Amino acid sequence: MNLFSDLFLLQRIDHLVRTRATGTPQRLAERLQISERHVFRLISDLREQGFPIAYDKQAESYYYSEPVKIEFSILVGNENLMNIRGGEKKRDIFYGLPNHGSQGADFCDAS
């Protein structure tokens, strides 16, 4: 994976955990199109980084056991290319850069 794929994956996981909508690890793996083992590794890595992620067996979902704020910005020169805040991606990426076809739109719509 590359940096942007990793950030978008983190954004999706954050949103699902934040809304308690991950489902079981198997279901989360299917949604993210990764292996179940990869889900366990990602959750473990996030926990090691200090994310308070817990699992509710009754609701069958991961959740944050305390408030979490995630904020990323990618800057090139003076141009802010992307913001991710609290799991929400700002779609104004590449604003102000020359338009070179639909590359920006294709990049933004990665899912």
WOURJO-V383197 format. One record per residue. N is the residue number from 1. PHI is phi in radians with two decimals (999 if undefined). Layout:
BEGIN
n->N phi->PHI
n->N phi->PHI
END
This chain:
BEGIN
n->1 phi->999
n->2 phi->-1.89
n->3 phi->-0.96
n->4 phi->-1.17
n->5 phi->-1.07
n->6 phi->-1.10
n->7 phi->-1.13
n->8 phi->-1.17
n->9 phi->-1.12
n->10 phi->-1.06
n->11 phi->-1.07
n->12 phi->-1.14
n->13 phi->-1.09
n->14 phi->-1.00
n->15 phi->-1.07
n->16 phi->-1.17
n->17 phi->-1.18
n->18 phi->-1.04
n->19 phi->-1.69
n->20 phi->0.93
n->21 phi->-2.18
n->22 phi->-1.31
n->23 phi->1.29
n->24 phi->-1.18
n->25 phi->-0.97
n->26 phi->-1.11
n->27 phi->-1.15
n->28 phi->-1.09
n->29 phi->-1.04
n->30 phi->-1.09
n->31 phi->-1.09
n->32 phi->-1.56
n->33 phi->1.03
n->34 phi->-2.33
n->35 phi->-1.35
n->36 phi->-1.09
n->37 phi->-1.06
n->38 phi->-1.10
n->39 phi->-1.03
n->40 phi->-1.06
n->41 phi->-1.13
n->42 phi->-1.08
n->43 phi->-1.08
n->44 phi->-1.08
n->45 phi->-1.08
n->46 phi->-1.11
n->47 phi->-1.08
n->48 phi->-1.09
n->49 phi->-1.44
n->50 phi->1.82
n->51 phi->-1.27
n->52 phi->-1.44
n->53 phi->-1.63
n->54 phi->-2.18
n->55 phi->-2.14
n->56 phi->-1.72
n->57 phi->-1.12
n->58 phi->-1.17
n->59 phi->-1.45
n->60 phi->0.92
n->61 phi->-2.72
n->62 phi->-1.34
n->63 phi->-2.71
n->64 phi->-1.51
n->65 phi->-1.45
n->66 phi->-2.66
n->67 phi->-1.02
n->68 phi->-2.33
n->69 phi->-2.17
n->70 phi->-1.99
n->71 phi->-2.56
n->72 phi->-2.20
n->73 phi->-2.41
n->74 phi->-2.06
n->75 phi->-2.07
n->76 phi->-2.22
n->77 phi->1.10
n->78 phi->-1.71
n->79 phi->-1.63
n->80 phi->-1.50
n->81 phi->-1.46
n->82 phi->-2.75
n->83 phi->-2.19
n->84 phi->-2.25
n->85 phi->-2.28
n->86 phi->0.93
n->87 phi->1.57
n->88 phi->-1.89
n->89 phi->-1.55
n->90 phi->-1.46
n->91 phi->-1.57
n->92 phi->-1.60
n->93 phi->-1.18
n->94 phi->1.17
n->95 phi->-1.05
n->96 phi->1.56
n->97 phi->-1.56
n->98 phi->-1.00
n->99 phi->-1.44
n->100 phi->-2.03
n->101 phi->1.46
n->102 phi->-1.69
n->103 phi->-0.99
n->104 phi->-1.09
n->105 phi->-1.14
n->106 phi->-1.10
n->107 phi->-1.12
n->108 phi->-1.12
n->109 phi->-1.55
n->110 phi->-1.05
n->111 phi->-2.52
END
